[in-house]
Amino acid sequence: MESFDVADVKEKLEEVIELSVKNALHIRIASEKGSVVLLPAETYDNLVVTLELLSTPGLMDTLQMTQTGSE
């Protein structure tokens, strides 16, 4: 994960966004008050879908049964 100081990002926000999207990078942006992580929207969307699927009751059991061929 790349890391940048917030002061640097303020001046180069478009470049940092392009770097993240183009290279599928997660970028930490730090300030004295804390830090945030910038990720490409596609990565974020995939994480949300994965979390939703993993929180679906019984889904993992169903997938495991499908993989082993037993139902």
CHARMM-style PDB file with segment names, atoms N, HN, CA, C and O in Angstrom:
ATOM      1  N   MET     1       0.851  -1.169   0.000  1.00  0.00      PROA
ATOM      2  CA  MET     1       0.000   0.000   0.000  1.00  0.00      PROA
ATOM      3  C   MET     1       0.896   1.232   0.000  1.00  0.00      PROA
ATOM      4  O   MET     1       1.803   1.360   0.822  1.00  0.00      PROA
ATOM      5  N   GLU     2       0.630   2.113  -0.916  1.00  0.00      PROA
ATOM      6  HN  GLU     2      -0.106   2.009  -1.584  1.00  0.00      PROA
ATOM      7  CA  GLU     2       1.352   3.391  -0.976  1.00  0.00      PROA
ATOM      8  C   GLU     2       0.834   4.309   0.123  1.00  0.00      PROA
ATOM      9  O   GLU     2      -0.333   4.221   0.502  1.00  0.00      PROA
ATOM     10  N   SER     3       1.685   5.186   0.635  1.00  0.00      PROA
ATOM     11  HN  SER     3       2.633   5.257   0.326  1.00  0.00      PROA
ATOM     12  CA  SER     3       1.269   6.158   1.648  1.00  0.00      PROA
ATOM     13  C   SER     3       1.699   7.561   1.236  1.00  0.00      PROA
ATOM     14  O   SER     3       2.790   7.775   0.708  1.00  0.00      PROA
ATOM     15  N   PHE     4       0.803   8.506   1.497  1.00  0.00      PROA
ATOM     16  HN  PHE     4      -0.083   8.332   1.926  1.00  0.00      PROA
ATOM     17  CA  PHE     4       1.083   9.901   1.186  1.00  0.00      PROA
ATOM     18  C   PHE     4       0.639  10.764   2.357  1.00  0.00      PROA
ATOM     19  O   PHE     4      -0.285  10.415   3.090  1.00  0.00      PROA
ATOM     20  N   ASP     5       1.308  11.884   2.516  1.00  0.00      PROA
ATOM     21  HN  ASP     5       2.059  12.167   1.920  1.00  0.00      PROA
ATOM     22  CA  ASP     5       0.888  12.880   3.490  1.00  0.00      PROA
ATOM     23  C   ASP     5      -0.202  13.729   2.851  1.00  0.00      PROA
ATOM     24  O   ASP     5      -0.172  13.994   1.649  1.00  0.00      PROA
ATOM     25  N   VAL     6      -1.153  14.146   3.653  1.00  0.00      PROA
ATOM     26  HN  VAL     6      -1.178  13.931   4.629  1.00  0.00      PROA
ATOM     27  CA  VAL     6      -2.292  14.903   3.139  1.00  0.00      PROA
ATOM     28  C   VAL     6      -1.841  16.182   2.416  1.00  0.00      PROA
ATOM     29  O   VAL     6      -2.476  16.592   1.445  1.00  0.00      PROA
ATOM     30  N   ALA     7      -0.771  16.803   2.870  1.00  0.00      PROA
ATOM     31  HN  ALA     7      -0.255  16.469   3.659  1.00  0.00      PROA
ATOM     32  CA  ALA     7      -0.285  18.029   2.223  1.00  0.00      PROA
ATOM     33  C   ALA     7       0.134  17.747   0.780  1.00  0.00      PROA
ATOM     34  O   ALA     7      -0.119  18.558  -0.110  1.00  0.00      PROA
ATOM     35  N   ASP     8       0.771  16.604   0.549  1.00  0.00      PROA
ATOM     36  HN  ASP     8       0.976  15.945   1.272  1.00  0.00      PROA
ATOM     37  CA  ASP     8       1.185  16.235  -0.806  1.00  0.00      PROA
ATOM     38  C   ASP     8      -0.022  15.916  -1.688  1.00  0.00      PROA
ATOM     39  O   ASP     8      -0.044  16.255  -2.871  1.00  0.00      PROA
ATOM     40  N   VAL     9      -1.013  15.269  -1.108  1.00  0.00      PROA
ATOM     41  HN  VAL     9      -0.996  14.993  -0.147  1.00  0.00      PROA
ATOM     42  CA  VAL     9      -2.195  14.872  -1.865  1.00  0.00      PROA
ATOM     43  C   VAL     9      -3.020  16.095  -2.270  1.00  0.00      PROA
ATOM     44  O   VAL     9      -3.602  16.117  -3.355  1.00  0.00      PROA
ATOM     45  N   LYS    10      -3.071  17.089  -1.424  1.00  0.00      PROA
ATOM     46  HN  LYS    10      -2.599  17.070  -0.543  1.00  0.00      PROA
ATOM     47  CA  LYS    10      -3.834  18.303  -1.744  1.00  0.00      PROA
ATOM     48  C   LYS    10      -3.383  18.895  -3.072  1.00  0.00      PROA
ATOM     49  O   LYS    10      -4.203  19.361  -3.864  1.00  0.00      PROA
ATOM     50  N   GLU    11      -2.090  18.875  -3.307  1.00  0.00      PROA
ATOM     51  HN  GLU    11      -1.424  18.496  -2.663  1.00  0.00      PROA
ATOM     52  CA  GLU    11      -1.537  19.471  -4.524  1.00  0.00      PROA
ATOM     53  C   GLU    11      -1.645  18.545  -5.736  1.00  0.00      PROA
ATOM     54  O   GLU    11      -1.624  19.011  -6.875  1.00  0.00      PROA
ATOM     55  N   LYS    12      -1.760  17.243  -5.495  1.00  0.00      PROA
ATOM     56  HN  LYS    12      -1.777  16.866  -4.569  1.00  0.00      PROA
ATOM     57  CA  LYS    12      -1.700  16.260  -6.589  1.00  0.00      PROA
ATOM     58  C   LYS    12      -2.859  15.276  -6.553  1.00  0.00      PROA
ATOM     59  O   LYS    12      -2.680  14.109  -6.902  1.00  0.00      PROA
ATOM     60  N   LEU    13      -4.028  15.710  -6.143  1.00  0.00      PROA
ATOM     61  HN  LEU    13      -4.174  16.658  -5.860  1.00  0.00      PROA
ATOM     62  CA  LEU    13      -5.146  14.783  -5.967  1.00  0.00      PROA
ATOM     63  C   LEU    13      -5.473  14.018  -7.245  1.00  0.00      PROA
ATOM     64  O   LEU    13      -5.658  12.802  -7.205  1.00  0.00      PROA
ATOM     65  N   GLU    14      -5.545  14.708  -8.365  1.00  0.00      PROA
ATOM     66  HN  GLU    14      -5.395  15.696  -8.397  1.00  0.00      PROA
ATOM     67  CA  GLU    14      -5.875  14.012  -9.623  1.00  0.00      PROA
ATOM     68  C   GLU    14      -4.841  12.943  -9.951  1.00  0.00      PROA
ATOM     69  O   GLU    14      -5.195  11.856 -10.406  1.00  0.00      PROA
ATOM     70  N   GLU    15      -3.566  13.244  -9.723  1.00  0.00      PROA
ATOM     71  HN  GLU    15      -3.278  14.127  -9.352  1.00  0.00      PROA
ATOM     72  CA  GLU    15      -2.507  12.271  -9.998  1.00  0.00      PROA
ATOM     73  C   GLU    15      -2.608  11.061  -9.076  1.00  0.00      PROA
ATOM     74  O   GLU    15      -2.399   9.927  -9.507  1.00  0.00      PROA
ATOM     75  N   VAL    16      -2.928  11.301  -7.810  1.00  0.00      PROA
ATOM     76  HN  VAL    16      -3.098  12.222  -7.459  1.00  0.00      PROA
ATOM     77  CA  VAL    16      -3.055  10.205  -6.846  1.00  0.00      PROA
ATOM     78  C   VAL    16      -4.244   9.311  -7.212  1.00  0.00      PROA
ATOM     79  O   VAL    16      -4.148   8.086  -7.141  1.00  0.00      PROA
ATOM     80  N   ILE    17      -5.351   9.923  -7.599  1.00  0.00      PROA
ATOM     81  HN  ILE    17      -5.428  10.918  -7.656  1.00  0.00      PROA
ATOM     82  CA  ILE    17      -6.524   9.138  -8.024  1.00  0.00      PROA
ATOM     83  C   ILE    17      -6.174   8.306  -9.250  1.00  0.00      PROA
ATOM     84  O   ILE    17      -6.497   7.120  -9.312  1.00  0.00      PROA
ATOM     85  N   GLU    18      -5.521   8.917 -10.215  1.00  0.00      PROA
ATOM     86  HN  GLU    18      -5.259   9.881 -10.165  1.00  0.00      PROA
ATOM     87  CA  GLU    18      -5.137   8.185 -11.432  1.00  0.00      PROA
ATOM     88  C   GLU    18      -4.203   7.024 -11.099  1.00  0.00      PROA
ATOM     89  O   GLU    18      -4.348   5.934 -11.651  1.00  0.00      PROA
ATOM     90  N   LEU    19      -3.249   7.250 -10.202  1.00  0.00      PROA
ATOM     91  HN  LEU    19      -3.131   8.136  -9.753  1.00  0.00      PROA
ATOM     92  CA  LEU    19      -2.324   6.198  -9.788  1.00  0.00      PROA
ATOM     93  C   LEU    19      -3.088   5.033  -9.164  1.00  0.00      PROA
ATOM     94  O   LEU    19      -2.806   3.870  -9.453  1.00  0.00      PROA
ATOM     95  N   SER    20      -4.045   5.350  -8.318  1.00  0.00      PROA
ATOM     96  HN  SER    20      -4.274   6.295  -8.083  1.00  0.00      PROA
ATOM     97  CA  SER    20      -4.839   4.322  -7.653  1.00  0.00      PROA
ATOM     98  C   SER    20      -5.660   3.516  -8.654  1.00  0.00      PROA
ATOM     99  O   SER    20      -5.648   2.285  -8.622  1.00  0.00      PROA
ATOM    100  N   VAL    21      -6.366   4.200  -9.534  1.00  0.00      PROA
ATOM    101  HN  VAL    21      -6.377   5.199  -9.559  1.00  0.00      PROA
ATOM    102  CA  VAL    21      -7.242   3.533 -10.494  1.00  0.00      PROA
ATOM    103  C   VAL    21      -6.436   2.741 -11.519  1.00  0.00      PROA
ATOM    104  O   VAL    21      -6.755   1.587 -11.805  1.00  0.00      PROA
ATOM    105  N   LYS    22      -5.408   3.349 -12.062  1.00  0.00      PROA
ATOM    106  HN  LYS    22      -5.149   4.286 -11.829  1.00  0.00      PROA
ATOM    107  CA  LYS    22      -4.620   2.727 -13.123  1.00  0.00      PROA
ATOM    108  C   LYS    22      -3.905   1.457 -12.655  1.00  0.00      PROA
ATOM    109  O   LYS    22      -3.776   0.492 -13.409  1.00  0.00      PROA
ATOM    110  N   ASN    23      -3.440   1.471 -11.394  1.00  0.00      PROA
ATOM    111  HN  ASN    23      -3.545   2.255 -10.782  1.00  0.00      PROA
ATOM    112  CA  ASN    23      -2.644   0.355 -10.887  1.00  0.00      PROA
ATOM    113  C   ASN    23      -3.361  -0.469  -9.821  1.00  0.00      PROA
ATOM    114  O   ASN    23      -2.750  -1.319  -9.173  1.00  0.00      PROA
ATOM    115  N   ALA    24      -4.656  -0.218  -9.642  1.00  0.00      PROA
ATOM    116  HN  ALA    24      -5.152   0.472 -10.169  1.00  0.00      PROA
ATOM    117  CA  ALA    24      -5.457  -0.914  -8.629  1.00  0.00      PROA
ATOM    118  C   ALA    24      -4.789  -0.869  -7.257  1.00  0.00      PROA
ATOM    119  O   ALA    24      -4.735  -1.869  -6.541  1.00  0.00      PROA
ATOM    120  N   LEU    25      -4.283   0.314  -6.908  1.00  0.00      PROA
ATOM    121  HN  LEU    25      -4.327   1.126  -7.490  1.00  0.00      PROA
ATOM    122  CA  LEU    25      -3.576   0.495  -5.641  1.00  0.00      PROA
ATOM    123  C   LEU    25      -4.493   0.990  -4.541  1.00  0.00      PROA
ATOM    124  O   LEU    25      -5.426   1.755  -4.781  1.00  0.00      PROA
ATOM    125  N   HSD    26      -4.210   0.539  -3.333  1.00  0.00      PROA
ATOM    126  HN  HSD    26      -3.451  -0.083  -3.137  1.00  0.00      PROA
ATOM    127  CA  HSD    26      -4.837   1.098  -2.138  1.00  0.00      PROA
ATOM    128  C   HSD    26      -3.846   2.130  -1.622  1.00  0.00      PROA
ATOM    129  O   HSD    26      -2.672   1.812  -1.434  1.00  0.00      PROA
ATOM    130  N   ILE    27      -4.294   3.352  -1.391  1.00  0.00      PROA
ATOM    131  HN  ILE    27      -5.248   3.610  -1.544  1.00  0.00      PROA
ATOM    132  CA  ILE    27      -3.403   4.434  -1.002  1.00  0.00      PROA
ATOM    133  C   ILE    27      -3.839   4.990   0.340  1.00  0.00      PROA
ATOM    134  O   ILE    27      -4.989   5.393   0.515  1.00  0.00      PROA
ATOM    135  N   ARG    28      -2.902   5.010   1.295  1.00  0.00      PROA
ATOM    136  HN  ARG    28      -1.968   4.683   1.153  1.00  0.00      PROA
ATOM    137  CA  ARG    28      -3.166   5.592   2.608  1.00  0.00      PROA
ATOM    138  C   ARG    28      -2.806   7.069   2.554  1.00  0.00      PROA
ATOM    139  O   ARG    28      -1.717   7.439   2.115  1.00  0.00      PROA
ATOM    140  N   ILE    29      -3.731   7.906   3.006  1.00  0.00      PROA
ATOM    141  HN  ILE    29      -4.616   7.605   3.363  1.00  0.00      PROA
ATOM    142  CA  ILE    29      -3.502   9.344   3.073  1.00  0.00      PROA
ATOM    143  C   ILE    29      -3.552   9.724   4.551  1.00  0.00      PROA
ATOM    144  O   ILE    29      -4.582   9.581   5.209  1.00  0.00      PROA
ATOM    145  N   ALA    30      -2.422  10.210   5.058  1.00  0.00      PROA
ATOM    146  HN  ALA    30      -1.584  10.326   4.523  1.00  0.00      PROA
ATOM    147  CA  ALA    30      -2.293  10.459   6.490  1.00  0.00      PROA
ATOM    148  C   ALA    30      -2.227  11.945   6.814  1.00  0.00      PROA
ATOM    149  O   ALA    30      -1.647  12.741   6.076  1.00  0.00      PROA
ATOM    150  N   SER    31      -2.839  12.291   7.938  1.00  0.00      PROA
ATOM    151  HN  SER    31      -3.310  11.645   8.538  1.00  0.00      PROA
ATOM    152  CA  SER    31      -2.736  13.648   8.482  1.00  0.00      PROA
ATOM    153  C   SER    31      -2.537  13.526   9.980  1.00  0.00      PROA
ATOM    154  O   SER    31      -2.503  12.419  10.516  1.00  0.00      PROA
ATOM    155  N   GLU    32      -2.407  14.641  10.653  1.00  0.00      PROA
ATOM    156  HN  GLU    32      -2.435  15.541  10.218  1.00  0.00      PROA
ATOM    157  CA  GLU    32      -2.243  14.626  12.112  1.00  0.00      PROA
ATOM    158  C   GLU    32      -3.493  14.086  12.798  1.00  0.00      PROA
ATOM    159  O   GLU    32      -3.410  13.548  13.902  1.00  0.00      PROA
ATOM    160  N   LYS    33      -4.641  14.222  12.160  1.00  0.00      PROA
ATOM    161  HN  LYS    33      -4.709  14.659  11.263  1.00  0.00      PROA
ATOM    162  CA  LYS    33      -5.909  13.807  12.760  1.00  0.00      PROA
ATOM    163  C   LYS    33      -6.252  12.351  12.498  1.00  0.00      PROA
ATOM    164  O   LYS    33      -7.216  11.833  13.061  1.00  0.00      PROA
ATOM    165  N   GLY    34      -5.485  11.689  11.658  1.00  0.00      PROA
ATOM    166  HN  GLY    34      -4.702  12.110  11.200  1.00  0.00      PROA
ATOM    167  CA  GLY    34      -5.753  10.291  11.335  1.00  0.00      PROA
ATOM    168  C   GLY    34      -5.419   9.994   9.891  1.00  0.00      PROA
ATOM    169  O   GLY    34      -4.736  10.770   9.223  1.00  0.00      PROA
ATOM    170  N   SER    35      -5.905   8.870   9.420  1.00  0.00      PROA
ATOM    171  HN  SER    35      -6.460   8.239   9.963  1.00  0.00      PROA
ATOM    172  CA  SER    35      -5.626   8.504   8.030  1.00  0.00      PROA
ATOM    173  C   SER    35      -6.853   7.867   7.403  1.00  0.00      PROA
ATOM    174  O   SER    35      -7.749   7.376   8.089  1.00  0.00      PROA
ATOM    175  N   VAL    36      -6.863   7.893   6.084  1.00  0.00      PROA
ATOM    176  HN  VAL    36      -6.135   8.293   5.527  1.00  0.00      PROA
ATOM    177  CA  VAL    36      -7.921   7.271   5.295  1.00  0.00      PROA
ATOM    178  C   VAL    36      -7.259   6.439   4.210  1.00  0.00      PROA
ATOM    179  O   VAL    36      -6.068   6.581   3.934  1.00  0.00      PROA
ATOM    180  N   VAL    37      -8.054   5.566   3.598  1.00  0.00      PROA
ATOM    181  HN  VAL    37      -9.022   5.450   3.821  1.00  0.00      PROA
ATOM    182  CA  VAL    37      -7.539   4.752   2.498  1.00  0.00      PROA
ATOM    183  C   VAL    37      -8.362   5.052   1.256  1.00  0.00      PROA
ATOM    184  O   VAL    37      -9.592   5.022   1.279  1.00  0.00      PROA
ATOM    185  N   LEU    38      -7.665   5.337   0.191  1.00  0.00      PROA
ATOM    186  HN  LEU    38      -6.666   5.361   0.172  1.00  0.00      PROA
ATOM    187  CA  LEU    38      -8.281   5.582  -1.114  1.00  0.00      PROA
ATOM    188  C   LEU    38      -8.152   4.301  -1.922  1.00  0.00      PROA
ATOM    189  O   LEU    38      -7.053   3.766  -2.073  1.00  0.00      PROA
ATOM    190  N   LEU    39      -9.273   3.808  -2.442  1.00  0.00      PROA
ATOM    191  HN  LEU    39     -10.165   4.242  -2.319  1.00  0.00      PROA
ATOM    192  CA  LEU    39      -9.219   2.638  -3.315  1.00  0.00      PROA
ATOM    193  C   LEU    39     -10.035   2.893  -4.559  1.00  0.00      PROA
ATOM    194  O   LEU    39     -10.959   3.706  -4.549  1.00  0.00      PROA
ATOM    195  N   PRO    40      -9.692   2.197  -5.639  1.00  0.00      PROA
ATOM    196  CA  PRO    40     -10.500   2.323  -6.842  1.00  0.00      PROA
ATOM    197  C   PRO    40     -11.943   1.906  -6.553  1.00  0.00      PROA
ATOM    198  O   PRO    40     -12.179   1.004  -5.750  1.00  0.00      PROA
ATOM    199  N   ALA    41     -12.890   2.550  -7.194  1.00  0.00      PROA
ATOM    200  HN  ALA    41     -12.698   3.283  -7.847  1.00  0.00      PROA
ATOM    201  CA  ALA    41     -14.307   2.251  -6.976  1.00  0.00      PROA
ATOM    202  C   ALA    41     -14.609   0.780  -7.244  1.00  0.00      PROA
ATOM    203  O   ALA    41     -15.413   0.180  -6.530  1.00  0.00      PROA
ATOM    204  N   GLU    42     -13.990   0.196  -8.242  1.00  0.00      PROA
ATOM    205  HN  GLU    42     -13.337   0.683  -8.821  1.00  0.00      PROA
ATOM    206  CA  GLU    42     -14.225  -1.216  -8.548  1.00  0.00      PROA
ATOM    207  C   GLU    42     -13.812  -2.112  -7.377  1.00  0.00      PROA
ATOM    208  O   GLU    42     -14.512  -3.071  -7.050  1.00  0.00      PROA
ATOM    209  N   THR    43     -12.689  -1.802  -6.753  1.00  0.00      PROA
ATOM    210  HN  THR    43     -12.121  -1.023  -7.018  1.00  0.00      PROA
ATOM    211  CA  THR    43     -12.239  -2.562  -5.590  1.00  0.00      PROA
ATOM    212  C   THR    43     -13.229  -2.421  -4.447  1.00  0.00      PROA
ATOM    213  O   THR    43     -13.582  -3.407  -3.800  1.00  0.00      PROA
ATOM    214  N   TYR    44     -13.674  -1.202  -4.196  1.00  0.00      PROA
ATOM    215  HN  TYR    44     -13.387  -0.401  -4.721  1.00  0.00      PROA
ATOM    216  CA  TYR    44     -14.655  -0.951  -3.137  1.00  0.00      PROA
ATOM    217  C   TYR    44     -15.947  -1.731  -3.403  1.00  0.00      PROA
ATOM    218  O   TYR    44     -16.476  -2.394  -2.510  1.00  0.00      PROA
ATOM    219  N   ASP    45     -16.445  -1.644  -4.630  1.00  0.00      PROA
ATOM    220  HN  ASP    45     -16.016  -1.106  -5.355  1.00  0.00      PROA
ATOM    221  CA  ASP    45     -17.679  -2.357  -4.985  1.00  0.00      PROA
ATOM    222  C   ASP    45     -17.526  -3.856  -4.773  1.00  0.00      PROA
ATOM    223  O   ASP    45     -18.435  -4.505  -4.255  1.00  0.00      PROA
ATOM    224  N   ASN    46     -16.386  -4.410  -5.167  1.00  0.00      PROA
ATOM    225  HN  ASN    46     -15.648  -3.883  -5.587  1.00  0.00      PROA
ATOM    226  CA  ASN    46     -16.138  -5.842  -4.984  1.00  0.00      PROA
ATOM    227  C   ASN    46     -16.101  -6.218  -3.508  1.00  0.00      PROA
ATOM    228  O   ASN    46     -16.608  -7.270  -3.120  1.00  0.00      PROA
ATOM    229  N   LEU    47     -15.505  -5.363  -2.688  1.00  0.00      PROA
ATOM    230  HN  LEU    47     -15.094  -4.507  -3.003  1.00  0.00      PROA
ATOM    231  CA  LEU    47     -15.479  -5.624  -1.244  1.00  0.00      PROA
ATOM    232  C   LEU    47     -16.880  -5.632  -0.654  1.00  0.00      PROA
ATOM    233  O   LEU    47     -17.208  -6.493   0.163  1.00  0.00      PROA
ATOM    234  N   VAL    48     -17.703  -4.679  -1.063  1.00  0.00      PROA
ATOM    235  HN  VAL    48     -17.436  -3.980  -1.726  1.00  0.00      PROA
ATOM    236  CA  VAL    48     -19.071  -4.601  -0.550  1.00  0.00      PROA
ATOM    237  C   VAL    48     -19.863  -5.847  -0.939  1.00  0.00      PROA
ATOM    238  O   VAL    48     -20.561  -6.422  -0.104  1.00  0.00      PROA
ATOM    239  N   VAL    49     -19.761  -6.263  -2.188  1.00  0.00      PROA
ATOM    240  HN  VAL    49     -19.194  -5.796  -2.866  1.00  0.00      PROA
ATOM    241  CA  VAL    49     -20.472  -7.465  -2.640  1.00  0.00      PROA
ATOM    242  C   VAL    49     -19.991  -8.689  -1.862  1.00  0.00      PROA
ATOM    243  O   VAL    49     -20.799  -9.515  -1.438  1.00  0.00      PROA
ATOM    244  N   THR    50     -18.680  -8.805  -1.674  1.00  0.00      PROA
ATOM    245  HN  THR    50     -18.023  -8.134  -2.018  1.00  0.00      PROA
ATOM    246  CA  THR    50     -18.131  -9.931  -0.929  1.00  0.00      PROA
ATOM    247  C   THR    50     -18.665  -9.950   0.502  1.00  0.00      PROA
ATOM    248  O   THR    50     -19.064 -11.002   1.001  1.00  0.00      PROA
ATOM    249  N   LEU    51     -18.676  -8.797   1.160  1.00  0.00      PROA
ATOM    250  HN  LEU    51     -18.353  -7.942   0.754  1.00  0.00      PROA
ATOM    251  CA  LEU    51     -19.198  -8.730   2.522  1.00  0.00      PROA
ATOM    252  C   LEU    51     -20.676  -9.088   2.579  1.00  0.00      PROA
ATOM    253  O   LEU    51     -21.120  -9.769   3.503  1.00  0.00      PROA
ATOM    254  N   GLU    52     -21.431  -8.629   1.595  1.00  0.00      PROA
ATOM    255  HN  GLU    52     -21.070  -8.076   0.845  1.00  0.00      PROA
ATOM    256  CA  GLU    52     -22.856  -8.965   1.557  1.00  0.00      PROA
ATOM    257  C   GLU    52     -23.057 -10.469   1.382  1.00  0.00      PROA
ATOM    258  O   GLU    52     -23.903 -11.070   2.044  1.00  0.00      PROA
ATOM    259  N   LEU    53     -22.278 -11.067   0.495  1.00  0.00      PROA
ATOM    260  HN  LEU    53     -21.590 -10.579  -0.042  1.00  0.00      PROA
ATOM    261  CA  LEU    53     -22.398 -12.510   0.274  1.00  0.00      PROA
ATOM    262  C   LEU    53     -21.995 -13.298   1.517  1.00  0.00      PROA
ATOM    263  O   LEU    53     -22.665 -14.259   1.894  1.00  0.00      PROA
ATOM    264  N   LEU    54     -20.912 -12.892   2.143  1.00  0.00      PROA
ATOM    265  HN  LEU    54     -20.367 -12.112   1.837  1.00  0.00      PROA
ATOM    266  CA  LEU    54     -20.439 -13.602   3.329  1.00  0.00      PROA
ATOM    267  C   LEU    54     -21.396 -13.462   4.505  1.00  0.00      PROA
ATOM    268  O   LEU    54     -21.411 -14.307   5.400  1.00  0.00      PROA
ATOM    269  N   SER    55     -22.193 -12.401   4.507  1.00  0.00      PROA
ATOM    270  HN  SER    55     -22.181 -11.714   3.780  1.00  0.00      PROA
ATOM    271  CA  SER    55     -23.136 -12.210   5.612  1.00  0.00      PROA
ATOM    272  C   SER    55     -24.495 -12.852   5.339  1.00  0.00      PROA
ATOM    273  O   SER    55     -25.394 -12.779   6.177  1.00  0.00      PROA
ATOM    274  N   THR    56     -24.648 -13.477   4.179  1.00  0.00      PROA
ATOM    275  HN  THR    56     -23.918 -13.537   3.499  1.00  0.00      PROA
ATOM    276  CA  THR    56     -25.899 -14.152   3.851  1.00  0.00      PROA
ATOM    277  C   THR    56     -25.939 -15.494   4.581  1.00  0.00      PROA
ATOM    278  O   THR    56     -25.108 -16.362   4.317  1.00  0.00      PROA
ATOM    279  N   PRO    57     -26.899 -15.674   5.499  1.00  0.00      PROA
ATOM    280  CA  PRO    57     -26.971 -16.918   6.267  1.00  0.00      PROA
ATOM    281  C   PRO    57     -27.105 -18.142   5.360  1.00  0.00      PROA
ATOM    282  O   PRO    57     -27.941 -18.173   4.456  1.00  0.00      PROA
ATOM    283  N   GLY    58     -26.272 -19.144   5.616  1.00  0.00      PROA
ATOM    284  HN  GLY    58     -25.593 -19.120   6.350  1.00  0.00      PROA
ATOM    285  CA  GLY    58     -26.365 -20.408   4.888  1.00  0.00      PROA
ATOM    286  C   GLY    58     -25.671 -20.444   3.538  1.00  0.00      PROA
ATOM    287  O   GLY    58     -25.528 -21.517   2.952  1.00  0.00      PROA
ATOM    288  N   LEU    59     -25.237 -19.298   3.031  1.00  0.00      PROA
ATOM    289  HN  LEU    59     -25.354 -18.426   3.507  1.00  0.00      PROA
ATOM    290  CA  LEU    59     -24.641 -19.282   1.693  1.00  0.00      PROA
ATOM    291  C   LEU    59     -23.349 -20.088   1.639  1.00  0.00      PROA
ATOM    292  O   LEU    59     -23.138 -20.842   0.690  1.00  0.00      PROA
ATOM    293  N   MET    60     -22.489 -19.946   2.630  1.00  0.00      PROA
ATOM    294  HN  MET    60     -22.660 -19.334   3.402  1.00  0.00      PROA
ATOM    295  CA  MET    60     -21.221 -20.674   2.612  1.00  0.00      PROA
ATOM    296  C   MET    60     -21.458 -22.187   2.683  1.00  0.00      PROA
ATOM    297  O   MET    60     -20.761 -22.958   2.023  1.00  0.00      PROA
ATOM    298  N   ASP    61     -22.433 -22.606   3.477  1.00  0.00      PROA
ATOM    299  HN  ASP    61     -22.999 -21.980   4.014  1.00  0.00      PROA
ATOM    300  CA  ASP    61     -22.760 -24.034   3.540  1.00  0.00      PROA
ATOM    301  C   ASP    61     -23.219 -24.547   2.183  1.00  0.00      PROA
ATOM    302  O   ASP    61     -22.824 -25.633   1.758  1.00  0.00      PROA
ATOM    303  N   THR    62     -24.050 -23.770   1.507  1.00  0.00      PROA
ATOM    304  HN  THR    62     -24.371 -22.888   1.852  1.00  0.00      PROA
ATOM    305  CA  THR    62     -24.548 -24.149   0.184  1.00  0.00      PROA
ATOM    306  C   THR    62     -23.397 -24.241  -0.816  1.00  0.00      PROA
ATOM    307  O   THR    62     -23.343 -25.177  -1.614  1.00  0.00      PROA
ATOM    308  N   LEU    63     -22.484 -23.283  -0.779  1.00  0.00      PROA
ATOM    309  HN  LEU    63     -22.528 -22.523  -0.131  1.00  0.00      PROA
ATOM    310  CA  LEU    63     -21.346 -23.305  -1.699  1.00  0.00      PROA
ATOM    311  C   LEU    63     -20.442 -24.499  -1.423  1.00  0.00      PROA
ATOM    312  O   LEU    63     -19.950 -25.136  -2.354  1.00  0.00      PROA
ATOM    313  N   GLN    64     -20.224 -24.802  -0.163  1.00  0.00      PROA
ATOM    314  HN  GLN    64     -20.624 -24.285   0.594  1.00  0.00      PROA
ATOM    315  CA  GLN    64     -19.375 -25.953   0.176  1.00  0.00      PROA
ATOM    316  C   GLN    64     -20.011 -27.253  -0.290  1.00  0.00      PROA
ATOM    317  O   GLN    64     -19.309 -28.143  -0.770  1.00  0.00      PROA
ATOM    318  N   MET    65     -21.328 -27.378  -0.159  1.00  0.00      PROA
ATOM    319  HN  MET    65     -21.898 -26.654   0.231  1.00  0.00      PROA
ATOM    320  CA  MET    65     -22.024 -28.579  -0.623  1.00  0.00      PROA
ATOM    321  C   MET    65     -21.936 -28.697  -2.132  1.00  0.00      PROA
ATOM    322  O   MET    65     -21.793 -29.800  -2.660  1.00  0.00      PROA
ATOM    323  N   THR    66     -22.021 -27.575  -2.832  1.00  0.00      PROA
ATOM    324  HN  THR    66     -22.137 -26.679  -2.403  1.00  0.00      PROA
ATOM    325  CA  THR    66     -21.942 -27.576  -4.296  1.00  0.00      PROA
ATOM    326  C   THR    66     -20.563 -28.016  -4.742  1.00  0.00      PROA
ATOM    327  O   THR    66     -20.438 -28.770  -5.707  1.00  0.00      PROA
ATOM    328  N   GLN    67     -19.504 -27.551  -4.041  1.00  0.00      PROA
ATOM    329  HN  GLN    67     -19.605 -26.939  -3.256  1.00  0.00      PROA
ATOM    330  CA  GLN    67     -18.146 -27.909  -4.420  1.00  0.00      PROA
ATOM    331  C   GLN    67     -17.870 -29.388  -4.204  1.00  0.00      PROA
ATOM    332  O   GLN    67     -17.170 -30.006  -5.006  1.00  0.00      PROA
ATOM    333  N   THR    68     -18.397 -29.956  -3.156  1.00  0.00      PROA
ATOM    334  HN  THR    68     -18.967 -29.454  -2.505  1.00  0.00      PROA
ATOM    335  CA  THR    68     -18.142 -31.372  -2.870  1.00  0.00      PROA
ATOM    336  C   THR    68     -19.068 -32.302  -3.638  1.00  0.00      PROA
ATOM    337  O   THR    68     -18.870 -33.517  -3.655  1.00  0.00      PROA
ATOM    338  N   GLY    69     -20.077 -31.722  -4.270  1.00  0.00      PROA
ATOM    339  HN  GLY    69     -20.237 -30.736  -4.256  1.00  0.00      PROA
ATOM    340  CA  GLY    69     -20.994 -32.518  -5.072  1.00  0.00      PROA
ATOM    341  C   GLY    69     -22.131 -33.126  -4.283  1.00  0.00      PROA
ATOM    342  O   GLY    69     -22.966 -33.830  -4.852  1.00  0.00      PROA
ATOM    343  N   SER    70     -22.186 -32.871  -2.975  1.00  0.00      PROA
ATOM    344  HN  SER    70     -21.508 -32.300  -2.512  1.00  0.00      PROA
ATOM    345  CA  SER    70     -23.279 -33.419  -2.183  1.00  0.00      PROA
ATOM    346  C   SER    70     -24.345 -32.361  -1.946  1.00  0.00      PROA
ATOM    347  O   SER    70     -24.039 -31.176  -1.812  1.00  0.00      PROA
ATOM    348  N   GLU    71     -25.573 -32.790  -1.898  1.00  0.00      PROA
ATOM    349  HN  GLU    71     -25.822 -33.753  -2.007  1.00  0.00      PROA
ATOM    350  CA  GLU    71     -26.680 -31.845  -1.669  1.00  0.00      PROA
ATOM    351  C   GLU    71     -27.619 -32.384  -0.653  1.00  0.00      PROA
ATOM    352  OT1 GLU    71     -28.613 -31.736  -0.325  1.00  0.00      PROA
TER     353      GLU     71
END
